[in-house]
């Protein structure tokens, strides 16, 4: 009941914010982003089907989330971006929208979504998306194009490789059929992980 009440309260208050933007004449030129940080928790009855996984996992049910945006003077109503984007993209997008430069010294992992907002079918360079939980002992994952590799995420630590274009539910592990893809993505994950530090708190942090 408390969870359902929270959802209703959130819906009501999002509506109040949008109504206030309209009342103040700001709706047409205000970027509104509605998303969340990870998938639904099964402990509260959430269903992420047809995605596998849940809140806290690195499977698609844990990292693929609803995302809606409104910016009437820029985004065509009803348009859909089919390319992967990340919450890491929000910060550089806001700077771009404000015509402010991003300092290269910041070494941001995200990139501006403005080109895709203006044209959902725009061609943008492919990139890799990385995830890690619980430090060097926890699961780690990489998405490169349609390929998704998960390591340290199963009993025995066997690599899991999925082609998301044909298997969005991550139900068929094709690692044994594509050893070269596994090797290439494993090396990319190892290189990326060398740049990371241990979590400052929670599982995987020193002394936890």
ABEGO torsion letter per residue (X at the ends): XAAAAAAAAAAAAAAAAAAAAAAAGAAAABBBBBBBABBBBAAAGBBAOABBEBBGBABAAAABBBBBBBBAAABBBGBBBABBBBAAAAAAAAAAAAGBBBBAAAGBABBBAAAAAABAABBBBBBBBBBBBGEAABBBBBBBEABBBBBGABBGGBBBBBBAAABAAGABBAAAABAAAAAAAAAAAAAAAAABBBBABEBGBBGX
